[in-house]
Amino acid sequence: MNIYAKNINRIEFVVTMACTGRCKHCSEGEHRFYTGHIDTEMATNAIRELCEVYRIQSLMTFGGEPLLYPEVVYQIHKTATAMGIPQREVITNGFFTQDKGRIKEVAESLADSGVREILLSVDAFHQETIPLVPVQYFAACVKFLGISVKLSPAWLVSEEDTNVYNLRTKEILKSFADMKIPVGSGNIIFPSGNALKYLSEYFNSKTEYINPYTENPRDIKTICFSPNGAVLNGNLYQNKILDIINAYTPLN
């Protein structure tokens, strides 16, 4: 077993870079012209192969907005459920249609596929371009079906900072109070992509910011697949995941 990858216990899929939001805090930058998604068969095969070698404890799908391609999300989570991965999560902004019938249908399929938890991205940044009513209806549907739901806001500077964005975020979170949906820890906005472009005044140029999502390249615990198949230093469209892992060496 590759010594740099002996502790792998988590799988993540960036299902698509397409998104329904146009968020100025997004670390990935503009999503306006993205389309397409990760290949479903390729993704599910990778899950099976990883589970044959590693004790995978959690799997997450996100984007972009993953529920623009819900069938891909279903198949990934069905496979994770079949392989006995205990924690199965989706990060979503909750807005993929305004059709209530379709929202309910997607929620039911998520429950059927074995999704255990929904992390719902709601805050001042998402709600600049995403309507709140269909998001709340989606949250109500998945909660009714027994899926755990948590609000996952993005905080600017810190949760305690009283900038206008954080104050607006707190107002939005209060609108979910009657639904009794808990608020998770969320995340602190990292200065890259749109955040650096639109929110630079909130970042200290003398501060060295550390990306909280960067792993130790010499002790990989999470395998994260991009929509184009990129993973570690390889690509799933060209090689099997175990071959990619075995060939992996840190770049620095």
Secondary structure, DSSP 8 states (H G I E B T S, - for coil): --TTSTT--EEEEE--S--S---TT-TT---TT------HHHHHHHHHHHHHHS---EEEEESS-GGGSHHHHHHHHHHHHHTT-SEEEEEE-S-S-S-HHHHHHHHHHHHHHT--EEEE--STTGGGTS-HHHHHHHHHHHHHTT-EEEE--EESS-TT---HHHHHHHHHHHTTGGGT--B---EE--SSTHHHHH-GGGS-TTS----TT---TTS--EEEE-TT-EETTEETTTS-HHHHHHH-----
